[in-house]
Amino acid sequence: MPPLRREAWDSAALHLYEDIYSLITVGRRQHIDWHHDLLAIMTRTVEDPRGWSTLEWDIDTDERNKENPAFPFLSHTVEKLTTKLHEIYPDSASELLVAMTFEGYEIANIPTFAERKPGLLTEARTLISRFEPDFTCYTNLSDSQPTKHLESSRLVPHMNYGCMPLTEYTEDYGVVVVSDTEVGLFWFFNPI
């Protein structure tokens, strides 16, 4: 497979998340414990190491200040992040990225999903392919079963899954993708 190009990344990110209250960004991995790098990404103190697009839709930058540079994320420590994020399989991460593009986060409710599924999953996999060949995926959603697989056909985080919010909102869900050189943050907010 040829290396991912900026144009493919931008196209997939914009198509999936153009109208979603979200933050899609990547930072350089500089620590053995990648949670340190994730904290830097949350406070926006690092830029995409490749200079590729970052999406940050409808987040009130007036709320972000010296006291709260991570808004809407809460102030976290590495220790707290390790308790809120757990590993999932890459296929589950791709499915979750697709599910979170639709209100209610349920794939079954996405209009014409059966016809659109291959294209949507291809775009989600395009985003994740940036981190190949060796990477791991994490989420703050937790299934009642101790497993790395999320059953996408019933993805409704606020009903079927537990969530450990990382923001001041009651609902926020996301995927963190970690490689040897980069950490990606794909996060979705419900500001209500």
MDTraj code that builds the backbone (N, CA, C; nanometers):
import mdtraj as md
import numpy as np

residues = "MET PRO PRO LEU ARG ARG GLU ALA TRP ASP SER ALA ALA LEU HIS LEU TYR GLU ASP ILE TYR SER LEU ILE THR VAL GLY ARG ARG GLN HIS ILE ASP TRP HIS HIS ASP LEU LEU ALA ILE MET THR ARG THR VAL GLU ASP PRO ARG GLY TRP SER THR LEU GLU TRP ASP ILE ASP THR ASP GLU ARG ASN LYS GLU ASN PRO ALA PHE PRO PHE LEU SER HIS THR VAL GLU LYS LEU THR THR LYS LEU HIS GLU ILE TYR PRO ASP SER ALA SER GLU LEU LEU VAL ALA MET THR PHE GLU GLY TYR GLU ILE ALA ASN ILE PRO THR PHE ALA GLU ARG LYS PRO GLY LEU LEU THR GLU ALA ARG THR LEU ILE SER ARG PHE GLU PRO ASP PHE THR CYS TYR THR ASN LEU SER ASP SER GLN PRO THR LYS HIS LEU GLU SER SER ARG LEU VAL PRO HIS MET ASN TYR GLY CYS MET PRO LEU THR GLU TYR THR GLU ASP TYR GLY VAL VAL VAL VAL SER ASP THR GLU VAL GLY LEU PHE TRP PHE PHE ASN PRO ILE".split()
xyz = np.array([
    [0.0838, -0.1176, 0.0000],
    [0.0000, 0.0000, 0.0000],
    [0.0885, 0.1243, 0.0000],
    [0.0621, 0.2208, -0.0905],
    [0.1432, 0.3425, -0.0937],
    [0.1199, 0.4256, 0.0323],
    [0.2181, 0.5080, 0.0685],
    [0.2007, 0.5901, 0.1891],
    [0.0849, 0.6882, 0.1735],
    [0.0230, 0.7172, 0.2844],
    [-0.0892, 0.8109, 0.2861],
    [-0.0399, 0.9503, 0.2499],
    [-0.1156, 1.0174, 0.1655],
    [-0.0829, 1.1538, 0.1249],
    [-0.1759, 1.2527, 0.1953],
    [-0.1276, 1.3738, 0.2079],
    [-0.2038, 1.4792, 0.2758],
    [-0.3430, 1.4968, 0.2147],
    [-0.3529, 1.4914, 0.0830],
    [-0.4806, 1.5124, 0.0165],
    [-0.5834, 1.4087, 0.0594],
    [-0.5406, 1.2833, 0.0728],
    [-0.6326, 1.1767, 0.1149],
    [-0.6755, 1.1974, 0.2599],
    [-0.5827, 1.2371, 0.3465],
    [-0.6141, 1.2662, 0.4867],
    [-0.7166, 1.3795, 0.4958],
    [-0.6871, 1.4906, 0.4277],
    [-0.7772, 1.6059, 0.4321],
    [-0.9162, 1.5699, 0.3807],
    [-0.9206, 1.4988, 0.2695],
    [-1.0488, 1.4626, 0.2094],
    [-1.1310, 1.3750, 0.3025],
    [-1.0684, 1.2736, 0.3611],
    [-1.1405, 1.1833, 0.4511],
    [-1.1870, 1.2568, 0.5766],
    [-1.1003, 1.3371, 0.6349],
    [-1.1365, 1.4096, 0.7576],
    [-1.2505, 1.5070, 0.7321],
    [-1.2411, 1.5819, 0.6239],
    [-1.3465, 1.6795, 0.5947],
    [-1.4782, 1.6112, 0.5601],
    [-1.4721, 1.5037, 0.4842],
    [-1.5971, 1.4369, 0.4469],
    [-1.6665, 1.3775, 0.5685],
    [-1.5908, 1.3139, 0.6565],
    [-1.6521, 1.2503, 0.7734],
    [-1.6961, 1.3514, 0.8792],
    [-1.6189, 1.4579, 0.9005],
    [-1.6400, 1.5415, 1.0181],
    [-1.6668, 1.6882, 0.9883],
    [-1.7126, 1.7198, 0.8672],
    [-1.7300, 1.8600, 0.8322],
    [-1.8365, 1.9313, 0.9158],
    [-1.9353, 1.8600, 0.9678],
    [-2.0412, 1.9233, 1.0461],
    [-2.0500, 1.8673, 1.1870],
    [-1.9426, 1.8141, 1.2377],
    [-1.9435, 1.7478, 1.3680],
    [-1.8668, 1.8334, 1.4690],
    [-1.9220, 1.8457, 1.5870],
    [-1.8555, 1.9173, 1.6960],
    [-1.7408, 1.8294, 1.7436],
    [-1.6202, 1.8572, 1.6927],
    [-1.5112, 1.7622, 1.7133],
    [-1.3753, 1.8299, 1.7116],
    [-1.2753, 1.7517, 1.7498],
    [-1.1351, 1.7900, 1.7378],
    [-1.0624, 1.6708, 1.6772],
    [-1.0022, 1.6934, 1.5607],
    [-0.9259, 1.5901, 1.4914],
    [-0.7857, 1.6474, 1.4727],
    [-0.6882, 1.5909, 1.5417],
    [-0.5534, 1.6462, 1.5368],
    [-0.4497, 1.5384, 1.5679],
    [-0.3268, 1.5653, 1.5298],
    [-0.2167, 1.4717, 1.5511],
    [-0.0971, 1.5500, 1.6038],
    [-0.0245, 1.4871, 1.6942],
    [0.0990, 1.5459, 1.7452],
    [0.2122, 1.4454, 1.7395],
    [0.3320, 1.4962, 1.7510],
    [0.4499, 1.4094, 1.7506],
    [0.4568, 1.3308, 1.8812],
    [0.4946, 1.2043, 1.8727],
    [0.5166, 1.1251, 1.9941],
    [0.6609, 1.1460, 2.0382],
    [0.6764, 1.1964, 2.1601],
    [0.8088, 1.2255, 2.2122],
    [0.8407, 1.1517, 2.3416],
    [0.7432, 1.0797, 2.3950],
    [0.7622, 1.0127, 2.5235],
    [0.7322, 0.8638, 2.5113],
    [0.7986, 0.7852, 2.5919],
    [0.7678, 0.6422, 2.5964],
    [0.6234, 0.6242, 2.6397],
    [0.5835, 0.6974, 2.7419],
    [0.4433, 0.6957, 2.7844],
    [0.3699, 0.8023, 2.7035],
    [0.2960, 0.7602, 2.6024],
    [0.2303, 0.8501, 2.5080],
    [0.1236, 0.9385, 2.5715],
    [0.0806, 0.9073, 2.6916],
    [-0.0187, 0.9920, 2.7587],
    [0.0333, 1.1352, 2.7766],
    [0.1661, 1.1495, 2.7951],
    [0.2254, 1.2832, 2.8050],
    [0.2034, 1.3603, 2.6746],
    [0.2218, 1.2921, 2.5624],
    [0.2011, 1.3561, 2.4323],
    [0.0540, 1.3895, 2.4110],
    [-0.0345, 1.3044, 2.4587],
    [-0.1777, 1.3300, 2.4469],
    [-0.2167, 1.4560, 2.5243],
    [-0.1600, 1.4743, 2.6412],
    [-0.1879, 1.5960, 2.7184],
    [-0.1446, 1.7206, 2.6414],
    [-0.0306, 1.7143, 2.5738],
    [0.0167, 1.8275, 2.4936],
    [-0.0785, 1.8541, 2.3769],
    [-0.1312, 1.7493, 2.3176],
    [-0.2264, 1.7648, 2.2073],
    [-0.3552, 1.8293, 2.2596],
    [-0.4017, 1.7860, 2.3752],
    [-0.5253, 1.8409, 2.4315],
    [-0.5130, 1.9898, 2.4618],
    [-0.3968, 2.0355, 2.5005],
    [-0.3770, 2.1772, 2.5318],
    [-0.3335, 2.2572, 2.4089],
    [-0.3271, 2.1908, 2.2931],
    [-0.2931, 2.2538, 2.1646],
    [-0.1552, 2.3204, 2.1679],
    [-0.0617, 2.2606, 2.2423],
    [0.0737, 2.3163, 2.2489],
    [0.1664, 2.2528, 2.1463],
    [0.1144, 2.1604, 2.0666],
    [0.1932, 2.0988, 1.9601],
    [0.1141, 2.1085, 1.8298],
    [0.1876, 2.1032, 1.7199],
    [0.1248, 2.1072, 1.5886],
    [0.1451, 1.9743, 1.5194],
    [0.0663, 1.9518, 1.4160],
    [0.0794, 1.8303, 1.3369],
    [0.2217, 1.8227, 1.2831],
    [0.2940, 1.7133, 1.3116],
    [0.4333, 1.7050, 1.2692],
    [0.4525, 1.7048, 1.1179],
    [0.3476, 1.6704, 1.0447],
    [0.3569, 1.6715, 0.8982],
    [0.2989, 1.7986, 0.8372],
    [0.2415, 1.8836, 0.9217],
    [0.1792, 2.0052, 0.8719],
    [0.0445, 1.9817, 0.8067],
    [-0.0176, 1.8683, 0.8361],
    [-0.1459, 1.8352, 0.7760],
    [-0.2583, 1.9037, 0.8522],
    [-0.3787, 1.8966, 0.7956],
    [-0.4940, 1.9659, 0.8518],
    [-0.5316, 1.9155, 0.9903],
    [-0.5717, 2.0102, 1.0723],
    [-0.6329, 1.9846, 1.2017],
    [-0.7747, 2.0405, 1.1927],
    [-0.8704, 1.9637, 1.2406],
    [-1.0088, 2.0108, 1.2402],
    [-1.0514, 2.0403, 1.3833],
    [-1.1035, 2.1586, 1.4025],
    [-1.1552, 2.1957, 1.5342],
    [-1.2795, 2.2792, 1.5088],
    [-1.3932, 2.2116, 1.5080],
    [-1.5183, 2.2765, 1.4710],
    [-1.5951, 2.3274, 1.5905],
    [-1.6385, 2.4517, 1.5818],
    [-1.7332, 2.5107, 1.6767],
    [-1.6890, 2.5073, 1.8221],
    [-1.5619, 2.4981, 1.8467],
    [-1.5159, 2.5013, 1.9855],
    [-1.4878, 2.6473, 2.0206],
    [-1.5472, 2.6943, 2.1268],
    [-1.5379, 2.8332, 2.1665],
    [-1.3977, 2.8643, 2.2177],
    [-1.3176, 2.9284, 2.1336],
    [-1.1800, 2.9574, 2.1736],
    [-1.1734, 3.0618, 2.2841],
    [-1.2816, 3.1385, 2.3065],
    [-1.2831, 3.2330, 2.4182],
    [-1.2792, 3.1592, 2.5515],
    [-1.3304, 3.0373, 2.5532],
    [-1.3289, 2.9566, 2.6760],
    [-1.1886, 2.9050, 2.7080],
    [-1.1039, 2.9008, 2.6050],
    [-0.9681, 2.8510, 2.6250],
    [-0.8799, 2.9679, 2.6674],
    [-0.8175, 2.9567, 2.7810],
    [-0.7314, 3.0622, 2.8314],
    [-0.6215, 2.9999, 2.9157],
    [-0.5447, 3.0812, 2.9838],
    [-0.4333, 3.0283, 3.0629],
    [-0.4813, 2.9309, 3.1703],
    [-0.6006, 2.9579, 3.2260],
    [-0.6531, 2.8706, 3.3304],
    [-0.7067, 2.7396, 3.2729],
    [-0.7487, 2.7413, 3.1479],
    [-0.8074, 2.6225, 3.0869],
    [-0.7632, 2.6103, 2.9401],
    [-0.6338, 2.5854, 2.9157],
    [-0.5834, 2.5791, 2.7781],
    [-0.6326, 2.4570, 2.7008],
    [-0.6880, 2.3613, 2.7701],
    [-0.7326, 2.2387, 2.7040],
    [-0.8811, 2.2404, 2.6685],
    [-0.9517, 2.3473, 2.6982],
    [-1.0961, 2.3505, 2.6764],
    [-1.1322, 2.2900, 2.5410],
    [-1.2349, 2.2032, 2.5348],
    [-1.3283, 2.1662, 2.6406],
    [-1.2809, 2.0500, 2.7282],
    [-1.1579, 2.0036, 2.7060],
    [-1.1057, 1.8963, 2.7914],
    [-1.0819, 1.9493, 2.9316],
    [-1.1020, 1.8634, 3.0279],
    [-1.0716, 1.8957, 3.1666],
    [-0.9215, 1.8849, 3.1880],
    [-0.8738, 1.9403, 3.2968],
    [-0.7330, 1.9217, 3.3313],
    [-0.7146, 1.7773, 3.3740],
    [-0.6237, 1.7114, 3.3074],
    [-0.5986, 1.5712, 3.3367],
    [-0.4528, 1.5491, 3.3702],
    [-0.4276, 1.4399, 3.4392],
    [-0.2918, 1.3937, 3.4620],
    [-0.2728, 1.2663, 3.3815],
    [-0.1487, 1.2275, 3.3653],
    [-0.1198, 1.1021, 3.2959],
    [-0.1905, 0.9874, 3.3662],
    [-0.1863, 0.9874, 3.4978],
    [-0.2480, 0.8795, 3.5742],
    [-0.3983, 0.8718, 3.5488],
    [-0.4635, 0.9873, 3.5412],
    [-0.6075, 0.9880, 3.5182],
    [-0.6405, 0.9383, 3.3778],
    [-0.5615, 0.9792, 3.2791],
    [-0.5863, 0.9342, 3.1425],
    [-0.5723, 0.7824, 3.1305],
    [-0.4777, 0.7245, 3.2018],
    [-0.4592, 0.5794, 3.1921],
    [-0.5786, 0.5028, 3.2470],
    [-0.6556, 0.5649, 3.3352],
    [-0.7750, 0.4979, 3.3881],
    [-0.8973, 0.5186, 3.2999],
    [-0.8927, 0.6177, 3.2115],
    [-1.0108, 0.6498, 3.1301],
    [-1.0043, 0.5945, 2.9886],
    [-0.8876, 0.5563, 2.9423],
    [-0.8720, 0.5072, 2.8056],
    [-0.8333, 0.3601, 2.8071],
    [-0.8970, 0.2809, 2.7207],
    [-0.8595, 0.1403, 2.7108],
    [-0.8454, 0.1016, 2.5638],
    [-0.7660, -0.0005, 2.5403],
    [-0.7323, -0.0409, 2.4039],
    [-0.8496, -0.1099, 2.3340],
    [-0.8617, -0.0810, 2.2048],
    [-0.9586, -0.1494, 2.1187],
    [-0.8869, -0.1894, 1.9900],
    [-0.9456, -0.2841, 1.9185],
    [-0.8891, -0.3267, 1.7915],
    [-0.9030, -0.2168, 1.6872],
    [-0.8112, -0.2117, 1.5897],
    [-0.8214, -0.1110, 1.4837],
    [-0.9538, -0.1147, 1.4079],
    [-1.0086, -0.2325, 1.3811],
    [-1.1382, -0.2389, 1.3123],
    [-1.2477, -0.1737, 1.3954],
    [-1.2438, -0.1943, 1.5261],
    [-1.3411, -0.1298, 1.6137],
    [-1.3215, 0.0211, 1.6144],
    [-1.1953, 0.0651, 1.6100],
    [-1.1677, 0.2088, 1.6056],
    [-1.2250, 0.2697, 1.4780],
    [-1.2086, 0.2014, 1.3656],
    [-1.2642, 0.2507, 1.2384],
    [-1.4161, 0.2605, 1.2466],
    [-1.4795, 0.1580, 1.3012],
    [-1.6252, 0.1574, 1.3144],
    [-1.6713, 0.2708, 1.4062],
    [-1.5978, 0.2935, 1.5118],
    [-1.6321, 0.3993, 1.6059],
    [-1.6173, 0.5371, 1.5400],
    [-1.5133, 0.5555, 1.4597],
    [-1.4967, 0.6820, 1.3885],
    [-1.6153, 0.7091, 1.2964],
    [-1.6678, 0.6038, 1.2352],
    [-1.7853, 0.6201, 1.1487],
    [-1.9098, 0.6461, 1.2327],
    [-1.9299, 0.5684, 1.3383],
    [-2.0504, 0.5824, 1.4212],
    [-2.0621, 0.7223, 1.4788],
    [-1.9506, 0.7839, 1.5094],
    [-1.9538, 0.9148, 1.5732],
    [-1.9754, 1.0289, 1.4764],
    [-1.9948, 0.9988, 1.3499],
    [-2.0241, 1.1042, 1.2531],
    [-2.1727, 1.1324, 1.2445],
    [-2.2529, 1.0580, 1.3200],
    [-2.3974, 1.0743, 1.3108],
    [-2.4569, 1.0952, 1.4489],
    [-2.5509, 1.1849, 1.4591],
    [-2.6165, 1.2145, 1.5864],
    [-2.6743, 1.0871, 1.6471],
    [-2.6475, 1.0675, 1.7714],
    [-2.6916, 0.9468, 1.8389],
    [-2.5874, 0.8376, 1.8362],
    [-2.4847, 0.8544, 1.7518],
    [-2.3722, 0.7626, 1.7467],
    [-2.4126, 0.6186, 1.7207],
    [-2.5192, 0.5984, 1.6473],
    [-2.5634, 0.4628, 1.6182],
    [-2.5581, 0.4409, 1.4678],
    [-2.4733, 0.3505, 1.4248],
    [-2.4555, 0.3234, 1.2825],
    [-2.5878, 0.2884, 1.2166],
    [-2.6728, 0.2152, 1.2846],
    [-2.8000, 0.1732, 1.2259],
    [-2.8890, 0.2918, 1.1896],
    [-2.8673, 0.4079, 1.2515],
    [-2.9490, 0.5256, 1.2236],
    [-2.8923, 0.6164, 1.1153],
    [-2.7755, 0.5840, 1.0618],
    [-2.7176, 0.6666, 0.9563],
    [-2.7983, 0.6433, 0.8298],
    [-2.8533, 0.7508, 0.7703],
    [-2.9338, 0.7330, 0.6493],
    [-2.8544, 0.6612, 0.5397],
    [-2.9192, 0.5678, 0.4753],
    [-2.8608, 0.4878, 0.3661],
    [-2.7267, 0.4265, 0.4046],
    [-2.7140, 0.3867, 0.5310],
    [-2.5854, 0.3344, 0.5769],
    [-2.5421, 0.2106, 0.4994],
    [-2.6337, 0.1217, 0.4684],
    [-2.5954, -0.0011, 0.3974],
    [-2.5214, 0.0317, 0.2688],
    [-2.5683, 0.1327, 0.1957],
    [-2.5021, 0.1700, 0.0708],
    [-2.3739, 0.2486, 0.0964],
    [-2.3736, 0.3261, 0.2013],
    [-2.2591, 0.4133, 0.2300],
    [-2.1502, 0.3474, 0.3128],
    [-2.1811, 0.2329, 0.3734],
    [-2.0871, 0.1699, 0.4673],
    [-1.9474, 0.1502, 0.4098],
    [-1.9321, 0.0909, 0.2911],
    [-1.7953, 0.0698, 0.2407],
    [-1.7162, 0.2000, 0.2277],
    [-1.7795, 0.3044, 0.1773],
    [-1.7100, 0.4319, 0.1608],
    [-1.6747, 0.4977, 0.2925],
    [-1.7684, 0.4955, 0.3880],
    [-1.7431, 0.5553, 0.5190],
    [-1.6317, 0.4824, 0.5928],
    [-1.6355, 0.3496, 0.5911],
    [-1.5301, 0.2733, 0.6578],
    [-1.3958, 0.2923, 0.5883],
    [-1.3965, 0.3064, 0.4563],
    [-1.2722, 0.3316, 0.3830],
    [-1.2117, 0.4644, 0.4268],
    [-1.2949, 0.5664, 0.4428],
    [-1.2435, 0.6958, 0.4869],
    [-1.1890, 0.6889, 0.6299],
    [-1.2595, 0.6193, 0.7177],
    [-1.2097, 0.6037, 0.8553],
    [-1.0773, 0.5279, 0.8553],
    [-1.0681, 0.4234, 0.7757],
    [-0.9422, 0.3466, 0.7672],
    [-0.8310, 0.4290, 0.7041],
    [-0.8677, 0.5196, 0.6137],
    [-0.7680, 0.6102, 0.5561],
    [-0.7050, 0.6947, 0.6660],
    [-0.7875, 0.7486, 0.7548],
    [-0.7345, 0.8294, 0.8648],
    [-0.6426, 0.7471, 0.9542],
    [-0.6845, 0.6263, 0.9872],
    [-0.6043, 0.5419, 1.0759],
    [-0.4772, 0.4926, 1.0069],
    [-0.4815, 0.4784, 0.8737],
    [-0.3640, 0.4269, 0.8020],
    [-0.2431, 0.5191, 0.8154],
    [-0.2652, 0.6415, 0.8523],
    [-0.1541, 0.7342, 0.8744],
    [-0.0551, 0.6782, 0.9765],
    [-0.1028, 0.5973, 1.0676],
    [-0.0223, 0.5516, 1.1807],
    [0.0426, 0.4153, 1.1570],
    [0.0220, 0.3575, 1.0395],
    [0.0795, 0.2255, 1.0085],
    [0.2317, 0.2352, 0.9980],
    [0.3028, 0.1223, 1.0181],
    [0.2504, -0.0140, 1.0244],
    [0.2153, -0.0609, 1.1654],
    [0.2773, -0.0038, 1.2671],
    [0.2523, -0.0514, 1.4042],
    [0.1862, 0.0592, 1.4851],
    [0.0656, 0.0313, 1.5321],
    [-0.0062, 0.1303, 1.6102],
    [-0.1071, 0.0597, 1.6995],
    [-0.1544, 0.1326, 1.7991],
    [-0.2597, 0.0821, 1.8873],
    [-0.3678, 0.1900, 1.8962],
    [-0.4902, 0.1463, 1.9275],
    [-0.6045, 0.2376, 1.9347],
    [-0.6678, 0.2283, 2.0734],
    [-0.7190, 0.3419, 2.1189],
    [-0.7787, 0.3506, 2.2520],
    [-0.9072, 0.4322, 2.2444],
    [-0.9966, 0.4089, 2.3391],
    [-1.1201, 0.4859, 2.3496],
    [-1.1565, 0.5028, 2.4960],
    [-1.2476, 0.5983, 2.5209],
    [-1.3008, 0.6151, 2.6557],
    [-1.4358, 0.5460, 2.6721],
    [-1.4820, 0.4783, 2.5674],
    [-1.6031, 0.3968, 2.5783],
    [-1.5655, 0.2631, 2.6385],
    [-1.6524, 0.2112, 2.7212],
    [-1.6236, 0.0802, 2.7794],
    [-1.7450, -0.0091, 2.7657],
    [-1.7226, -0.1262, 2.7135],
    [-1.8275, -0.2264, 2.7019],
    [-1.8368, -0.2990, 2.8353],
    [-1.9467, -0.3644, 2.8580],
    [-1.9609, -0.4411, 2.9812],
    [-1.8716, -0.5645, 2.9804],
    [-1.8272, -0.6045, 2.8618],
    [-1.7376, -0.7190, 2.8484],
    [-1.5925, -0.6692, 2.8402],
    [-1.4995, -0.7389, 2.9029],
    [-1.3594, -0.6988, 2.8924],
    [-1.3024, -0.7418, 2.7574],
    [-1.3262, -0.6636, 2.6551],
    [-1.2845, -0.7002, 2.5209],
    [-1.2324, -0.5785, 2.4483],
    [-1.1568, -0.6028, 2.3436],
    [-1.1063, -0.4939, 2.2620],
    [-1.1972, -0.4664, 2.1437],
    [-1.3063, -0.5403, 2.1304],
    [-1.3923, -0.5259, 2.0142],
    [-1.5238, -0.4609, 2.0526],
    [-1.5648, -0.3620, 1.9759],
    [-1.6940, -0.2988, 1.9962],
    [-1.7864, -0.3450, 1.8854],
    [-1.9051, -0.3856, 1.9212],
    [-2.0006, -0.4328, 1.8216],
    [-2.0693, -0.3125, 1.7590],
    [-2.0277, -0.2779, 1.6385],
    [-2.0718, -0.1528, 1.5774],
    [-2.2207, -0.1496, 1.5485],
    [-2.2830, -0.2625, 1.5295],
    [-2.4243, -0.2612, 1.4947],
    [-2.5108, -0.2070, 1.6078],
    [-2.4585, -0.2015, 1.7287],
    [-2.5368, -0.1484, 1.8396],
    [-2.4640, -0.0350, 1.9115],
    [-2.3798, 0.0358, 1.8380],
    [-2.3057, 0.1441, 1.9006],
    [-2.3981, 0.2604, 1.9357],
    [-2.4351, 0.2688, 2.0588],
    [-2.5082, 0.3829, 2.1124],
    [-2.4440, 0.4100, 2.2472],
    [-2.3339, 0.4867, 2.2508],
    [-2.2565, 0.5002, 2.3729],
    [-2.3363, 0.5397, 2.4952],
    [-2.4331, 0.6296, 2.4810],
    [-2.5042, 0.6751, 2.6003],
    [-2.6058, 0.5729, 2.6502],
    [-2.6299, 0.4667, 2.5743],
    [-2.7256, 0.3661, 2.6182],
    [-2.6593, 0.2313, 2.6470],
    [-2.5776, 0.1832, 2.5558],
    [-2.5233, 0.0490, 2.5680],
    [-2.3821, 0.0439, 2.6262],
    [-2.3139, 0.1547, 2.6254],
    [-2.1756, 0.1565, 2.6695],
    [-2.1596, 0.2578, 2.7804],
    [-2.0625, 0.2320, 2.8642],
    [-2.0259, 0.3309, 2.9629],
    [-1.9280, 0.4272, 2.8986],
    [-1.9167, 0.5433, 2.9557],
    [-1.8261, 0.6434, 2.9017],
    [-1.7564, 0.7114, 3.0180],
    [-1.6285, 0.7356, 3.0020],
    [-1.5544, 0.8113, 3.1013],
    [-1.5154, 0.9436, 3.0370],
    [-1.5988, 1.0458, 3.0533],
    [-1.5766, 1.1730, 2.9840],
    [-1.4398, 1.2330, 3.0148],
    [-1.3840, 1.2961, 2.9134],
    [-1.2577, 1.3683, 2.9294],
    [-1.2802, 1.5187, 2.9237],
    [-1.4067, 1.5598, 2.9041],
    [-1.4382, 1.7022, 2.8935],
    [-1.5372, 1.7412, 3.0022],
    [-1.5753, 1.8681, 2.9996],
    [-1.6753, 1.9167, 3.0951],
    [-1.8158, 1.8758, 3.0565],
    [-1.8331, 1.8181, 2.9384],
    [-1.9642, 1.7777, 2.8916],
    [-2.0009, 1.6406, 2.9459],
    [-2.1291, 1.6107, 2.9457],
    [-2.1727, 1.4806, 2.9955],
    [-2.1450, 1.3700, 2.8946],
    [-2.1322, 1.4065, 2.7670],
    [-2.1024, 1.3072, 2.6645],
    [-1.9875, 1.3549, 2.5782],
    [-1.8841, 1.2764, 2.5747],
    [-1.7776, 1.2957, 2.4781],
    [-1.7134, 1.1600, 2.4549],
    [-1.6837, 1.1336, 2.3297],
    [-1.6321, 1.0027, 2.2912],
    [-1.5211, 1.0223, 2.1909],
    [-1.4305, 0.9277, 2.1895],
    [-1.3253, 0.9429, 2.0912],
    [-1.2338, 0.8242, 2.0794],
    [-1.1398, 0.8436, 1.9895],
    [-1.0390, 0.7432, 1.9599],
    [-0.9030, 0.8119, 1.9645],
    [-0.8080, 0.7470, 2.0282],
    [-0.6689, 0.7896, 2.0264],
    [-0.5918, 0.6808, 1.9537],
    [-0.5103, 0.7213, 1.8564],
    [-0.4296, 0.6259, 1.7803],
    [-0.2829, 0.6589, 1.8066],
    [-0.2066, 0.5566, 1.8446],
    [-0.0686, 0.5773, 1.8882],
    [0.0254, 0.4918, 1.8046],
    [0.1238, 0.5571, 1.7428],
    [0.2306, 0.4852, 1.6730],
    [0.3620, 0.5167, 1.7423],
    [0.4717, 0.4707, 1.6864],
    [0.6029, 0.5003, 1.7450],
    [0.6400, 0.6469, 1.7310],
    [0.5797, 0.7167, 1.6341],
    [0.6208, 0.8540, 1.6053],
    [0.5108, 0.9586, 1.6220],
    [0.3831, 0.9159, 1.6259],
    [0.2732, 1.0118, 1.6316],
    [0.1617, 0.9640, 1.7249],
    [0.0833, 1.0616, 1.7731],
    [-0.0368, 1.0335, 1.8519],
    [-0.1511, 1.1124, 1.7885],
    [-0.2573, 1.0422, 1.7506],
    [-0.3721, 1.1073, 1.6893],
    [-0.4889, 1.1129, 1.7856],
    [-0.5588, 1.2250, 1.7861],
    [-0.6755, 1.2446, 1.8711],
    [-0.7958, 1.2714, 1.7813],
    [-0.8965, 1.1852, 1.7910],
    [-1.0216, 1.1986, 1.7170],
    [-1.1313, 1.2063, 1.8232],
    [-1.1796, 1.3277, 1.8535],
    [-1.2703, 1.3413, 1.9678],
    [-1.3970, 1.4154, 1.9277],
    [-1.5083, 1.3709, 1.9862],
    [-1.6411, 1.4192, 1.9507],
    [-1.7115, 1.4643, 2.0776],
    [-1.7781, 1.5790, 2.0692],
    [-1.8373, 1.6410, 2.1874],
    [-1.9864, 1.6586, 2.1698],
    [-2.0591, 1.6456, 2.2803],
    [-2.1996, 1.6809, 2.2843],
    [-2.2110, 1.7940, 2.3853],
    [-2.2137, 1.9192, 2.3360],
    [-2.2070, 2.0335, 2.4276],
    [-2.3353, 2.0647, 2.5012],
    [-2.4357, 1.9814, 2.4876],
    [-2.5647, 2.0076, 2.5529],
    [-2.5570, 1.9702, 2.6996],
])
top = md.Topology()
chain = top.add_chain()
for i, resn in enumerate(residues, 1):
    res = top.add_residue(resn, chain, resSeq=i)
    for name in ("N", "CA", "C"):
        top.add_atom(name, md.element.get_by_symbol(name[0]), res)
traj = md.Trajectory(xyz[None], top)
